[in-house]
Amino acid sequence: MPGGAGVRRPDHQTTTRPPAAEGGPEDGPPSAGGGPPEAEPGSPQPGPRGATPPRPADGVTADAVLAPYLQGQAGDFLRSLRLHREHSAPSDANGQGAEAAARALRRSARRISGSLHTFRTVLDPVWADHLRTELAWLSGTLAREHAYAGRLTRLLEALHQLSGAAVPAARGTKPAATKSAGAGASPSSGASAGAATAPDAQGRAALGVGAARAGALLERQLTLARTRAHSAALQALGSSRFHAVADAVALLASEVPLAPGTTGRGAEALLEPAERAEQRLIGAVAALPPDASAEPYNEAQDAAWHQTRLLLRLHRYAHEVVLGAADPVLTGAGHALDLHRDAAEAAAAAAAAARTPRIAPATAYALGVLHADQRHEVEAARAVFRETWPYAAAMTAP
């Protein structure tokens, strides 16, 4: 296995350097297999090649490891749901409490869904498949509003850095002008700031003319999309489908349906699916296009990177189940993949806005420059991922 990969103890001692980046943001809609990991800073690194993966303590059964984890996540889900209902009252005008509760709700839903996917063989498969699908639907529906808001903020700030012109601030956020050019959240924020000075005076003037209109167009389009996503989330939370999901999670908090014969089996029954999850991740990384073929406008390659991000989530959740903590080795790599997703989706939004009929040439030019900037952010995130990925031997497919 490349780099001594395997399910590792959080305190595994090594000599390699820690990841360069720290934890990543919560992300958008997950696949049916799970959702994004919350990053946890740490320095442990993978052991030497061929090291024997550590195992749970002797005498511990699989159900004694898996059931408490799922029940704990179910309890967090129910508490977050209660807080969301409390903060959704009209008296909570700013909505920050409801937004925080929704993030916690998605976090628990993703972890339950991902664990049901990875450890399906030790669970009732019919029950696990149904609940996993429903939780993926819920998490994805709740994530869209947050994703649109973050995308708008990112694009308006990038427009300001590129043009130096005043552009509208995203609603509910501070104006983009208050953010320093070197304080961006992306791995190439310094490059973005430098890009603002690269065009000659004429090009910069043309960009300045179209930046304000481009920002206004993005504001209209993404705010409309966010409003629709908010309405869809409210409708989902009031639907009979959601209430069925909440009832299923409430039952999970008290009882975990296991596959026949699972009760009493050793915790080793969890190691095989956890190892498979890690092997799928390492295989996906090995299959990523090499640096030699990288181009800024290679949108066709984005899907493979997004899939790698989802597989990294599943690996981290499996590590949480088996060893009781997230694997800190992949903190930097996971953060880079989060940034890659954000930049790719922002670039797609800029391109979609540029296709709006009958926009002024200056507006189209500004949106084109913005699209190019975000695609270069995509490439920068890929470079950071390759630098922080701990299994260097898996970077090139055999």
N, C-alpha and C positions, 0 to 999 in steps of 0.2 A: 504493500500500500504506500503511495507516495508520501514522503515526509513523515513516516510513522503515524499515519492517520489512524484514528480509532476513537472510541468513546473514552475520554480522558477525565481524570479527576481534576477539579478546579485548582488544586494545589500542586499539580504536577510540576516538578522542577526541571528547568531547561536552561540553556545558555544562549539561545537566539534572542534577537532584539524584539521588543514589544511592537504591536501595530502602531502606525504613525497617527491614525485618526481615532477619535473617540466616538461615542455612541451616536446613532443616527436617529432621525425623526420618525414618528409614526407615519405609516404610509397608507396608501389607498386600498382599493378593493382587492382582496386576496382571491386566489383560485379556490376551487372546492377543496383543495388539500390543506389549506391553512393560511396564515397571515404573516406580517412583518415582525421581526424581533425588535424589542426595545434593547438598545445597546447598553452594555455595562462595561465601563472602563476596567482594564486589567492588563497584567503583563505576562501571565503564564503562556508558554509556547509549546508546540508539539514536541514529543519525545523523539529519541533517535530512531532511525529506520529499523523496522522489525520489532519494536518494543511490544510487549504483550499488553493489550488493553486492560486496564483495571476493571474489576467486577464489583457489583454491589456486595455488601457484607454477607457472609455465609449465614444460611438459615432464614434469610428474608425471602418471602414469596413474591411472585409477580404481582398478585392482586394487592399485597401490602405496600407495594411501591406505586403502582399505577392508580389505584382507587383514591388514595388521599390527594394525589396531585389533581385529578379530575374534579374531585369534590371541592378542593380549595378554589380552583378556577371557577366552578359553578357558583360557589358562595360569593366570589368577587363579582361575577356577572349579576347576581341578584341584588347585591348592594349598590352596584353602579346603576342598575335600572331604577332602584328606589330613589337614588340621588338625582337621576335625570328627571324623574317625575316631579320631584320637589322643586328643582331649579327651573323647570319649564313653566312654572306658574307666572302669570302676568307681572307679579311683584318683582321678579328677577329680571329687570329691564335690560341689563347688559348682556345676559345670556352666557357669561363666562363659566358659570357653574354648570350649566347644561352642556356646554361644549367639553368641559373637562370630564364630566360623567360619561358623555358619549365616547370619548377617547378610551376611557377605562372599560366601557362596555365592549368596544371593538377589540381591545387588547385581550380580554378574557375569551371572547368568542373565537378569536384567531387561535389562541392556544388550545382551547378545547377541540376545535375543528382539526388543527394540525396533528394533535395527539391521537384523535380518532382515526385519522388517515394512516399514520405511521404504525400504530399498534392495533390495527384492525384484526390481526390474526388472533389476538388474545381477548377480543371483545365480541359481543353479539354482532355479527356482521350486518344484519339487516338494520338493526337499531343504529349502529355506528354510521352506516352510509346515509341514512335518512337525516340524522341530526347534523352530520357534517355538512350536508348540502344546505340545510336550512340556516345553519350558522354562517356559512359562506355568503348566502343571500343577504342576511341581516348585516353582516360586517361590511359588505360591499355597498349596500344601500346607504348606510350611515356614513361611510367614508367619502362619498362623492362631494358633499357640500364642503367639507374641509379641504378636499383636493382642489376644487375650483378656487377657493379663497387663497390658498397658498400659491397656486399658479399665477393668479392675477398679481399678487404682491411681488412675486419673483420677476415677472415680466416688466412691471412698471419700474422696479428698481434697476433692472438691466437697461431699460430705455434711458433712464436718467444718467446712469454711468456712461453709456455710450455717447449720448448727445450733449450732456450738460444742461439740457433745457429742462424747464419745469414741466413735469407731467402730472396728471391727476393721481393722487394717492388712492390706494384701494380703500374701499369703505370699511370703516372700523379699524384702520391701521394708521400708524404715523406716516407722514409724507415721506416719500422715498428720499427726498433731499436731506433728511436728517440722518441718513445712514452713511457712514463713511465709506469711501470707495474700497478700502482694504478690509472691511469687516464682513464681507459676504460669507454665506454659509457654504458656498461651493468650493471644491478643491482648487479651482483656478480663479478665485476671486481677484487675485493680483493680476492675472492675465486679462481679466475683464476690465479692470481699471486701466490697464495699459492700452487696451484696445480703444478706449475712448480718445486717446491722444494720437492714435495711428493714422486716421484719415487726414488728408490735407485740409486746408482751410475751406476750400470749396465744398468738398464732400461733407465736412462737418456742418457747414451752414445748411446744406440740403437736408442733412439728417435732422438738424434742429427744427427746420420748418415742418417736417412730417412727424416728429416725435410726439408733439402734443395731440395731434389728430389720431395718431396710431394708439396712443394711450387711452384716448377717449373711446375709440372703437373697441379696444380690448376690454375696457371697463364695462361698456354696454353688453358685449357678448358674454363675458365670463360672469358678470353679475346676474344676467338673465339665467345662465346655466346654473349658477349657485342657488338662485331663488327656486328654480324648478327642482333641484336636488333636495333643498330644504323641505319643499312641499311633499316630495316623494318619501322622504324620511319620516315626516309626521304621519303621512298616510300609512306607511309600513308599521309604525309603532302603534297605530290604532287598529290594525287589521287582525282578523281572526288567525291568520297565519303566524303573526308575531306572538300572539297569546299562546298558541300551541307550542312555539319554540320556548317561550318562557316557562310553560308548564313542564316541558321535557327537561329543561335545565334544572328546574326545582326538584324534579325526581332524581336527577343525576346527583344533586347535592347530598342525597341520602342513600342512594344505591347505584352502583355501577354494574350494568348488565355485562357479564363475562361470557366468553365462549365456553361450551361444555368441556369439562376437564381442566379448565384453567386454574380453578381454586386449588391452592396447595402446591402449584408448580413453583419451582425456584425462580428467582429473579433473572436467571440466565435467559428465560423465555423472552425477556425484553431486549436483550443485547443484540439478537439477530436482526430484528426490524430496525433497531437504532443504527446498526452497522450498515444496513442496506440504505438507509436514508443518507448516511455520510458518503457511501460509495456513489450514489446517484449525483450528489453534489460535486464530488471530485471528478466524476465523468463529464458532467456538464461544463465544468471549468476547463477541462482538457480539450473539449470540443469547441471552445470559443475561438473565433478567428484570431490568428496571430497578429502581432503588431505590424508586420510587413504589409498586411492587406488592409490596414485601418485607414479610413478616409472620413473626413468630417460628415459628409452627407451620405452615410451608409445606413439609412433608416431600416433597410431590410435586415440588418444584423441586430436591431434592438430586441427582437423577440427572444433570441437566445440569451441575451443578458438579463432580460426580465425573468425568464424561466430559471436562470441560475439564482437570481435573488429569491424566488419562491422556494427553491430547494434549500438554500441556506437557512431560511426560516425554519423549515421542517427539521433540519439537522439541529438547530439550536433548541427547538422545543423538545426534541427527543433527548438531547443532552440534559435539559432541565428535569425531565421525568426520571431518567436513569440515575443521574448523579446529584440531583437536587439543586443545580445552579446552571445558569447559562454558560456556554463555553466562551471565555473571554478572548481566546485566540483569534476569533473571527470578528471581533468588534469593529476594527478598522475596515475590513473588507465589506462587512454589512453596511456600514455607513456610506462607503463609496457607491455601493449598488443602490442605496436609497437616493443619493444625489444623481446618479445616472438616470434613474426613473423620472425624477423631478425635471431634469433638464430635457430629457427626450419628450416628455409630455408638454412642457412649455414650448419647445420648438414646434411641435405639431400644432399647438394653439396659435402661434404666430403665423404659421403657414396657412392655417384655415382662415384667419382674419385677412390675410393678404389676398385670398380668393374672393373676398366680398365684392359684389358687382359695383361698378361705377365709383370706386374710391379714387381719390386724387393720386397722381403719380408720386408726389412727395410722401404721402402716407404709405403707399405700396413700397417705396424705397426704404423707409424707416422699418417697416415690418420685415423686409428682406434682410436688412442688417441685423435685426433682432433675432431672426431665425438662424442666421449664420453664427451669431454669438452663442446661442444656446446649443447648437450642434457642436461647437468647439468645447463647450462645457461638458457635453456628453463624452467627448474624447478625453478630456482631462479627468473625468471621473473613472473612465476605464483605466487610465494610466495609474491612478491612485489605487484602484483595486489590485492591479498587477503588482504594485509595490508592497501592498499590505497582505496579500494572499500568502498564508504561511507555508503552503505546500508547493514550493517552487517547481518540483519535479512534475507536477500535474498541470503546469501551464501550457505544455505543448503536447498535443495528441501524438501517440506513437505512430 
